Amino acid sequence: EKLSFEESIRRAGDAIHRFPLVNVQGVPLMRPIAENWKSIWEFCPDPSDLLISTYPKAGLDLLKQMNPPRVIKTHLPIQLVPEGFWKNKCKVIYVARNAKDNLVSYFHFDRMNLTQPEPGPWEGYIQKFMKAQLAWGSWYDHVKGYWKEKEEKNILYLLFEDMKENPSREIKKIMHYMDLSVSDEVIEKIVQLTSFHIMKDNPMANYSYIPKPVFDQSISSFMRKGEVGDWENHFTAAQAQMFDENYAEQMSDVDIPFRDNI
């Protein structure tokens, strides 16, 4: 019997809960992912597949049933990306978001995603973020890992803030990277359809089809604000100073041009 996603969730009932994190090669991952790690690591992509990677809020079995070329999204840090992506020279697009806004968005996501570990209070969540105690590991290692490998592995590295500031410019970068040529009219249509206010009302983007036992969007919507600088509404002055000092220390070995305001 083939069930819809909604029906599968309904029947799962009490089995849905906040899963604990399990360490995989030094990275904390949700237990269902860790338990399925062998099949994930051994996944062999087609050279035509496109991998889009982000830290959260910037299961591969289903992919085996899809025909290439496929768009595959992952939150894995670069050291956990299956080796087949590099051996087959797949295109890889990485999208990074400034740390403070990423932290705020991830906090609200963990509040509403009832399969993620309980986030706890905001002030404690900041500490978890800085100490790499959240699912998918360290934001710092994540953004730096792809940055340091972007030339050797031909990774297109994009910044969320640049996309908000000038989406058509960033879409043209993607088109060039993908060896695609489209008209300015098509690019403007893409800009329109991928704008936050349009995507917020699109069930395929806002995840409204995911039942409440998984995503309780009465707590916080999946697509909440999509703004640059919303961190200022959450950090106290003391928290911002503490975070900035820690950030400077952890990011001292790279010069990624993040902006926390535009």
Solvent accessible surface area in square Angstrom, and as a share of the most:
residue,aa,sasa,rsa
1,E,173,0.78
2,K,200,0.85
3,L,62,0.31
4,S,62,0.40
5,F,97,0.40
6,E,78,0.35
7,E,44,0.20
8,S,46,0.29
9,I,24,0.12
10,R,161,0.59
11,R,129,0.47
12,A,42,0.32
13,G,39,0.37
14,D,148,0.77
15,A,65,0.50
16,I,34,0.17
17,H,80,0.36
18,R,64,0.23
19,F,38,0.16
20,P,64,0.40
21,L,52,0.26
22,V,54,0.31
23,N,107,0.55
24,V,16,0.09
25,Q,116,0.52
26,G,56,0.54
27,V,10,0.06
28,P,23,0.15
29,L,0,0.00
30,M,22,0.10
31,R,88,0.32
32,P,55,0.35
33,I,34,0.17
34,A,18,0.14
35,E,132,0.59
36,N,51,0.26
37,W,29,0.10
38,K,145,0.62
39,S,35,0.22
40,I,7,0.04
41,W,76,0.27
42,E,105,0.47
43,F,10,0.04
44,C,96,0.57
45,P,4,0.02
46,D,48,0.25
47,P,81,0.51
48,S,57,0.37
49,D,1,0.00
50,L,20,0.10
51,L,2,0.01
52,I,44,0.22
53,S,0,0.00
54,T,6,0.04
55,Y,3,0.01
56,P,3,0.02
57,K,40,0.17
58,A,31,0.24
59,G,88,0.85
60,L,21,0.11
61,D,75,0.39
62,L,117,0.58
63,L,17,0.08
64,K,123,0.52
65,Q,140,0.62
66,M,80,0.36
67,N,132,0.68
68,P,60,0.38
69,P,104,0.65
70,R,18,0.07
71,V,95,0.55
72,I,4,0.02
73,K,128,0.54
74,T,20,0.12
75,H,46,0.20
76,L,11,0.05
77,P,5,0.03
78,I,22,0.11
79,Q,95,0.42
80,L,0,0.00
81,V,2,0.01
82,P,3,0.02
83,E,84,0.38
84,G,13,0.13
85,F,2,0.01
86,W,50,0.17
87,K,153,0.65
88,N,42,0.22
89,K,175,0.74
90,C,7,0.04
91,K,56,0.24
92,V,0,0.00
93,I,7,0.04
94,Y,0,0.00
95,V,17,0.10
96,A,1,0.01
97,R,18,0.07
98,N,4,0.02
99,A,4,0.03
100,K,13,0.06
101,D,3,0.01
102,N,0,0.00
103,L,0,0.00
104,V,1,0.01
105,S,10,0.07
106,Y,0,0.00
107,F,21,0.09
108,H,27,0.12
109,F,27,0.11
110,D,5,0.03
111,R,76,0.28
112,M,0,0.00
113,N,10,0.05
114,L,47,0.23
115,T,19,0.11
116,Q,4,0.02
117,P,38,0.24
118,E,105,0.47
119,P,5,0.03
120,G,27,0.26
121,P,86,0.54
122,W,36,0.13
123,E,102,0.46
124,G,26,0.25
125,Y,0,0.00
126,I,1,0.00
127,Q,60,0.27
128,K,62,0.26
129,F,3,0.01
130,M,18,0.08
131,K,125,0.53
132,A,35,0.27
133,Q,100,0.45
134,L,11,0.05
135,A,3,0.02
136,W,31,0.11
137,G,3,0.03
138,S,17,0.11
139,W,1,0.00
140,Y,1,0.00
141,D,85,0.44
142,H,1,0.01
143,V,0,0.00
144,K,24,0.10
145,G,16,0.16
146,Y,0,0.00
147,W,61,0.21
148,K,121,0.51
149,E,51,0.23
150,K,43,0.18
151,E,140,0.63
152,E,148,0.66
153,K,55,0.23
154,N,88,0.45
155,I,11,0.06
156,L,31,0.15
157,Y,27,0.10
158,L,4,0.02
159,L,14,0.07
160,F,32,0.13
161,E,1,0.01
162,D,27,0.14
163,M,62,0.28
164,K,82,0.35
165,E,88,0.40
166,N,54,0.28
167,P,49,0.31
168,S,27,0.18
169,R,89,0.33
170,E,2,0.01
171,I,19,0.10
172,K,100,0.42
173,K,87,0.37
174,I,36,0.18
175,M,31,0.14
176,H,152,0.68
177,Y,24,0.09
178,M,50,0.22
179,D,119,0.61
180,L,96,0.48
181,S,113,0.73
182,V,58,0.34
183,S,52,0.34
184,D,94,0.49
185,E,129,0.58
186,V,69,0.40
187,I,7,0.04
188,E,99,0.44
189,K,105,0.44
190,I,53,0.27
191,V,29,0.17
192,Q,94,0.42
193,L,95,0.47
194,T,72,0.42
195,S,31,0.20
196,F,53,0.22
197,H,126,0.56
198,I,61,0.31
199,M,61,0.27
200,K,74,0.31
201,D,115,0.60
202,N,62,0.32
203,P,71,0.45
204,M,148,0.66
205,A,16,0.12
206,N,21,0.11
207,Y,71,0.27
208,S,69,0.45
209,Y,80,0.31
210,I,20,0.10
211,P,29,0.18
212,K,121,0.51
213,P,69,0.44
214,V,15,0.09
215,F,19,0.08
216,D,18,0.09
217,Q,55,0.24
218,S,89,0.57
219,I,66,0.34
220,S,11,0.07
221,S,41,0.26
222,F,38,0.16
223,M,27,0.12
224,R,61,0.22
225,K,79,0.33
226,G,14,0.14
227,E,83,0.37
228,V,27,0.16
229,G,11,0.11
230,D,6,0.03
231,W,29,0.10
232,E,100,0.45
233,N,109,0.56
234,H,45,0.20
235,F,17,0.07
236,T,75,0.44
237,A,90,0.69
238,A,76,0.59
239,Q,32,0.14
240,A,15,0.12
241,Q,115,0.51
242,M,68,0.30
243,F,2,0.01
244,D,64,0.33
245,E,108,0.49
246,N,40,0.21
247,Y,55,0.21
248,A,63,0.49
249,E,130,0.58
250,Q,53,0.23
251,M,14,0.06
252,S,92,0.60
253,D,86,0.44
254,V,26,0.15
255,D,125,0.65
256,I,15,0.07
257,P,78,0.49
258,F,34,0.14
259,R,81,0.30
260,D,50,0.26
261,N,70,0.36
262,I,103,0.52
